Amino acid sequence: MTSDFEAQLRSVSLRVTRPRVAVLTALHEHPHVDTDTVISLVRDELPAVSHQAVYDVLRVLTETRLIRRIQPMGANARYETRVGDNHHHVVCRSCGAIADVACAVGHAPCLTAADDHGFVVDEAEVVYWGMCPRCTAERTSQ
């Protein structure tokens, strides 16, 4: 998998560095995690990496669209490596768990706004809110 990440970095003209590969690996293995969790996961592999280095890597990977930053209302920013497929998310109102949701219909109707105000729409963020199975079970067992 490391060679895949190296190829991704080179494809957007970024140097291959250990922190960049470590961040991509962490996000691939743990999608939808926040910055503090990314730092912790990267430090498991690279103990001396600084907070700032991880922040910088997250910023540049987001800018080059190798990762996606999502921030559901009222939650900390989360990151994932699943990009470019116009998927959406479902978020638990209780525990904050996040899961991927494919676009409801194959032709991505969410990209066709009723009034685009002249914008060229290339991405939509849809967030479904509800209760995850674990929180629902806990609530009904009380």
N, C-alpha and C positions, 0 to 999 in steps of 0.2 A: 504494500500500500504506500510506503514511503516514496517509491519511485513515481507513483501516480501523483502524489502531492508535489514532488519536485517538478514534474512535467507541467502541472497546473501553474506553479509559480513562474516557470520560464515562459509559459504561454502568454502571460501578461507582463513580461519583461521585468520580473522581480528576481533578485538574487535568492538563491536557495540558502537559507540560514536555519540553524537548529531551532531557534524560537519559532520561526514561521512554520516549519514542519511539525513541531510539537503542538502548536495551536491548531493546525488543521487536523492532526491526529486526534487531539482531545475532542474537538467538535464533531468529528466523524463518529467517534465512539460514544459521545454523550451529547446528542442534539438538544437544543433548547436550554442550554445552561447560561447562567449569568456570568458576568466578568469575574467575580470572586471565585467562582467554581473553575473557570478556565485557568485562572492564575494558579489555583491549587493543583489542578491536573497537570499543568505544564511544569510546575515545581517538583512534582513527583519524578519527572524525567530530567529536568534541568534545575536542580536546587538553587543555583545562584542567579537565576533569571529575575530581573526586577519587575515590580508592578508596571513601571513606565514602559518597559520593553514589551510586555504583553498588551498594554493599552495601544501602543504604537502598531503592533502587529495586527490587532483587531481592526484598527482604523484603516490601515492600508489594504488589508484583505477585504474589508467591506467596500472601500472605494473602488477596488478592482473587480468587485462582484464575484470573488472566489468564495465569500461567505455572505450570509444574509443576516442583518440585524433586525430583530423584531422587538417591538415594545408595546404589548397590550396595555390598554388603559389601566393606570394605577400600579403597574408592575415594573420591575427592573428590566432593562434591556436584556435580551437573550440573543444567542447566536446559533447558527446552523450552517452546515455545508450544503444542504439541498437548495440549489439555486436554479433559476432559469426555467422552471416548469410551471410557474403560476399556481402553486398550491397555496392552501390557506391553513388556518389553525383553529383548533378548539381548545378553550382554556377553562379550567375548573375554577369556579368562583370561590371555592373553599380553600383548596391547597395550592392553587396556582399551576398545577400540572398542565403541560401543553402537549398536544399531539397534532400531527399533520393530517390535513384533510385535502383530498384531491378536489380539483374544480368540479362543480356539480355536473357539468355537461362538457363533453369533449371539445367543443369549439370555444371554450372560455368566454361565456356570455358576460362575465363580470368585467371584461375589457371593453364592452360596448356600453358606454355611458349614455343615459337618456339625453344629456346635454353636456358635451365635453368642453364647452366654452372655448373651443379652438385649440385645446391641448391635443397632442399626439399621445394617446394613452398606450403605455407598453407594459404596465404592471398594475395589479390591484391587490390591496390587502383586505382580506375579509377575515374577521375574527368571530367565531361562534363561541358563545358563553354558555356554561351550564355546570353540571356537577359530574365529576369523574366517577367511575364505578366504585372505587374504594370509598370515596366520601359519601356517595349515595348509600352504600351498604352500612357505613358507620352511623349515618343519620337515621336510617330506618331501624337499626338495632337498638337505638337508645330509648 
